[in-house]
Structures are given as structure tokens and as C-alpha cells.
Amino acid sequence: MTQTISHSKEPIRLFHSDFLEFFTHIHPAVVAVVWGPVALIFLGLAVAGRPGDVSPLYIPAAFVIGALIWTLAEYTLHRFLFHFRPRNAWQERLSFLMHGVHHAQPMEKSRLVMPPPVSIPLAVVFYFIFRLLVGGLLGVQLWVAPLFSGFVAGYLAYDLIHYSLHHVRLPAGYPQFLRRHHMQHHSQLPMSRYGVSSPLWDYVFGTEPGMKPQTNTDQQR
């Protein structure tokens, strides 16, 4: 993805339609209002659905695993979907709509979290993946609700962290480390450092600078 920064104070317009354009501007509070209750509802379903003869410890364990699964989904989506290499004009357009606009205007406050018209269908897809793999293939239906709760909570944390990395004065230590990690993705290393809420999978898959040198091809993408 070519890094072309727009210095205009006006947000880049993505659609001619005012109706469609409205949904490209999302306040971070919307994410908390939509997804906080979803995470709590599924956690409540997990607690309410626990059989009396089953230890409750599987609920926090599944919640943590679900949040960890989100970090992998975050990394995968960011690396392979948001930064895919366009091969024609319509793919260029799609790439810019999905993520290029954020790199063009990284400090635009209303485009730092995922719009619900995008996040809701994705959440439905992931929920049915959990049901199919965990409830169906593995046969542990009890784990589906707490896993999905943790997954949604991980997504919520990701969006709020992303906003904070751009617009909140963060304390020293790990928060400042995350900010440097992400800002270098924006400014110097667009084909590295894909993790936003955590750099874990950058270390695992070698996209943390110093572990696996970028190729010339990667640097030009």
C-alpha cells in the first residue's frame, strides 16, 4: 500500500451519496455501546447455561482464549485483507475504502473504529464459525458463548486501543510501546507491525522488524 498522506483538515469523501458517507464516520463511543452489551450478553448466557455438575472455570478460560483468538483475527485481517495488493482499478478503490483512507488520514478521529455495517456481518460470520468448529466439530457447545464473548471483548478493546493510540495521551510503559509500534507501521513500516492491540503475532510470524527483513517488493507495496 503506497503511503500518501493527506494534510487536508477536511475528511476525504468516500461516497457521492450523503447517506453512505454518513456511515463512514463513527464515534468510538458507538463501538462501546454496540459491542459492550453483546460481550456481556454472551458472558451471561455462558453463566446461565452452565450445568450444575460442570466446573465454572471453563468460562473465564474460554473468555481469555476468545480474546486471544481475536488478536490473531486482528493480525490476519490487517495483514492480508486491509493490506492486500490491488491488481486493478476496482481493487484499488476497495483497498482505499477498507483501509487506505486511514493511512491517507491517520489522525481523522471519525475513521479510527470499524463501522457497524462492516463489524456486525463480520461478527455474525465469526459466531457461526465458533458454532461450527467448537460446538459442532469439537462437540463442546458450552464453550461457544464464553469464547464469543471474549472474542467480542477483544475486538472492542482493539477498536478503543486503536483510537487511543492516535488521540489519547497515554502513560509511559506498555501503552507508549504500543503507540510507537503502531505509529511506525503508519510512518515507516507499512508492511510490518500489523498488530494493534498486541504485537504478539508480529513476533510469531516474523513481521516485527529485526526478525525478518522486508524484501524490496514488500517495501514497494
VENUR-V747871 format. One record per pair of residues at least 12 apart in sequence whose C-alpha atoms are under 7 Angstrom apart, sorted by the first residue. I is the first residue (numbers start at 1). J is the second residue. Records with the same first field share a line. If there is no record, write none. Layout:
I=J, J
//
This chain:
1=83, 85, 221
2=221
3=103, 104
4=104
5=103, 104, 105
6=104, 105
11=108
14=97
23=115
24=111, 115
25=110, 111
26=110, 111, 113, 115
27=110
28=113, 160
31=156
32=156
35=152, 156
39=149, 150, 152, 153
40=149
42=145, 146, 149
43=145, 146, 149
45=145
46=59, 142, 145, 146
59=146
62=143, 146, 147
63=146, 147, 149, 150
64=150
65=147
66=147, 148, 150, 151
67=150, 151, 153, 154
69=151
70=151, 154, 155
71=198
72=201
75=194, 195, 201
78=194
79=194
82=95, 98, 99
85=221
103=186
107=166
112=162, 163
113=159, 163
127=148
130=144
131=144
158=196, 197
161=197
162=196
165=179
181=193
182=196
191=218, 219
192=207, 208, 209
193=207, 208
//
